[in-house]
Amino acid sequence: AVSKIIVRQKLRKMWNIPLDALIFVSVGELNKNKNHEIGIKAFAKVAIPNSFYLICGAGPLEDKLKLMSEELGVSEQTKLLGFQPNISEILAASDCFVFTSFREGLPGALMEAMASGLPCIASDIRGCTDFLESDECLFSPDDNVRLSILMKQMQSIQNRTKLSEKNISLMRNYDVKNAVEAYKALYASIK
């Protein structure tokens, strides 16, 4: 826990973000399918004071996303960080993960965020619905109003803590030890 606090302080200082700010983060290539536009629109709509939106990834839509954040008046709070090799540290410095894709097979970034204990809000698509059991943190990938409502709910530390605990519990099902035990039980049942 101490190292997480140190990482949080170090990265926030590097990004010039206050320690008490609410940070939303998305991870994924800057392309049409990853749908970062809706995240920026919802973030601008919700207008939470002392909040920031980090987007980690590189790709062809970088200039378009920068222009969009300027046009919506959130360019100071929206940080396009480019490709980042230290996603686990960035998750530790953040408060809520936002997964905006139109479609995914296996949403690795969402799984990593859930396993880190970060509360997550995600597109109501196959893959995400396999991991997030209830629709309390899901939005249609073309509904920035619903996403902004979910972002607003993340202002509450109680809401973030509840989702964080639920995600850690859900991801235990995918722990290697649990998978090994499940395979052992399966093999024992067919002897």
C-alpha positions in Angstrom: 0.0 0.0 0.0 2.9 2.4 0.8 4.4 1.9 -2.7 1.0 2.5 -4.3 0.8 5.8 -2.4 4.3 6.8 -3.5 3.6 5.9 -7.2 0.3 7.9 -7.0 2.1 11.0 -5.6 5.0 10.7 -8.1 2.9 10.4 -11.2 0.4 13.0 -10.2 3.3 15.4 -9.5 4.7 14.6 -13.0 1.4 15.2 -14.7 0.8 18.4 -12.6 -2.4 16.9 -11.1 -3.4 17.6 -7.5 -3.2 14.7 -5.1 -6.9 15.2 -4.2 -8.1 15.3 -7.8 -10.5 12.6 -9.2 -8.7 10.9 -12.1 -10.5 8.8 -14.8 -8.3 6.7 -17.0 -8.8 4.9 -20.3 -6.3 2.6 -22.0 -6.3 1.6 -25.7 -5.1 2.5 -29.1 -6.5 5.8 -30.4 -8.7 4.4 -33.1 -12.4 4.3 -34.0 -13.2 1.1 -32.2 -11.7 2.2 -28.9 -14.2 5.0 -29.0 -12.3 7.5 -26.8 -14.5 10.3 -28.2 -17.4 9.3 -26.0 -15.2 9.4 -22.9 -14.1 12.9 -23.7 -17.7 14.0 -24.4 -19.0 12.5 -21.2 -16.1 13.9 -19.2 -16.9 17.4 -20.6 -20.6 17.0 -19.9 -20.2 15.9 -16.3 -17.8 18.8 -15.5 -16.6 17.5 -12.1 -14.5 20.2 -10.4 -10.9 19.1 -9.8 -11.1 16.1 -12.1 -8.9 14.8 -14.9 -9.2 12.3 -17.8 -6.1 10.4 -18.8 -6.0 8.4 -22.1 -3.1 6.0 -22.5 -2.4 4.9 -26.1 -1.2 6.0 -29.5 -2.9 6.0 -32.8 -4.4 7.8 -35.8 -7.0 9.8 -33.9 -4.7 11.6 -31.5 -5.0 15.0 -33.2 -8.8 14.6 -33.5 -9.1 13.8 -29.8 -6.9 16.8 -28.8 -9.1 19.1 -31.0 -12.3 17.6 -29.5 -11.1 18.2 -25.9 -10.2 21.8 -26.9 -13.5 22.4 -28.5 -15.3 21.0 -25.4 -13.3 23.1 -23.1 -11.5 20.3 -21.2 -8.1 20.3 -22.9 -6.4 21.3 -19.5 -8.1 18.3 -17.7 -7.8 15.8 -20.6 -4.3 14.3 -20.9 -3.4 12.2 -23.9 -0.4 10.4 -22.5 0.6 8.3 -25.7 1.9 4.8 -25.3 2.7 4.0 -21.7 4.8 0.9 -20.6 3.8 1.4 -16.9 0.0 0.8 -17.0 -0.1 -0.8 -13.6 1.4 2.4 -12.1 -1.0 4.6 -14.0 -3.9 2.6 -12.7 -2.5 3.0 -9.1 -2.4 6.8 -9.6 -6.0 6.8 -10.9 -9.5 6.6 -9.3 -11.7 5.1 -11.9 -11.2 3.1 -15.1 -13.3 3.9 -18.2 -13.6 1.3 -20.9 -15.3 2.8 -24.0 -14.9 0.3 -26.9 -17.6 -0.5 -29.4 -16.5 -4.2 -29.5 -13.9 -6.5 -27.8 -13.1 -10.1 -27.6 -11.3 -10.4 -24.4 -11.0 -6.9 -22.8 -7.5 -7.2 -21.3 -7.2 -3.6 -20.2 -10.5 -3.9 -18.3 -9.4 -7.1 -16.7 -6.1 -5.5 -15.6 -7.9 -2.5 -14.2 -10.4 -4.8 -12.3 -7.6 -6.9 -10.9 -5.8 -3.8 -9.7 -8.9 -3.0 -7.6 -9.8 0.1 -9.6 -13.6 0.7 -9.9 -14.5 0.3 -13.6 -17.3 1.7 -15.8 -17.5 0.0 -19.2 -19.3 -0.3 -22.5 -22.3 -2.7 -22.4 -20.7 -5.1 -24.9 -19.8 -8.8 -25.1 -16.5 -9.2 -23.2 -17.3 -6.5 -20.6 -20.6 -8.0 -19.6 -18.8 -11.3 -19.1 -16.7 -9.7 -16.3 -18.9 -7.0 -14.9 -21.9 -8.8 -13.4 -24.4 -6.0 -13.1 -25.4 -3.1 -15.3 -24.8 -0.5 -12.5 -21.5 0.3 -14.2 -22.3 -0.3 -17.9 -23.3 2.1 -20.6 -24.1 1.8 -24.3 -21.0 2.8 -26.3 -22.9 5.6 -28.0 -24.6 7.0 -24.9 -22.4 9.8 -23.4 -25.2 10.9 -21.2 -25.3 7.6 -19.3 -21.5 7.5 -19.2 -21.5 11.1 -17.7 -24.0 9.9 -15.0 -21.7 7.0 -14.1 -18.7 9.3 -14.0 -20.7 11.6 -11.6 -21.4 8.6 -9.3 -17.7 8.0 -9.1 -17.3 11.3 -7.1 -18.5 9.3 -4.2 -15.7 7.4 -2.4 -18.3 5.0 -1.1 -19.4 4.1 -4.7 -15.7 3.7 -5.8 -14.9 1.5 -2.8 -18.0 -0.7 -3.4 -17.1 -1.2 -7.1 -13.4 -1.7 -6.2 -14.2 -4.5 -3.7 -16.6 -6.1 -6.1 -14.0 -6.1 -8.9 -11.3 -7.7 -6.7 -13.7 -10.4 -5.7 -14.8 -11.0 -9.3 -11.2 -11.2 -10.6 -10.4 -13.9 -8.0 -12.3 -16.3 -10.2 -9.7 -15.8 -12.8 -6.7 -16.3 -10.5 -4.2 -18.9 -11.7 -4.5 -20.9 -8.5 -8.3 -21.1 -8.8 -8.0 -22.1 -12.5 -5.6 -24.9 -11.6 -7.9 -26.2 -8.8 -10.8 -26.1 -11.3 -8.8 -28.2 -13.8 -7.8 -30.6 -11.0 -11.5 -31.1 -10.0 -12.5 -31.6 -13.7 -9.8 -34.2 -14.3 -10.7 -36.0 -11.0 -14.3 -36.1 -12.1 -13.5 -38.0 -15.3 -11.1 -40.7 -14.0 
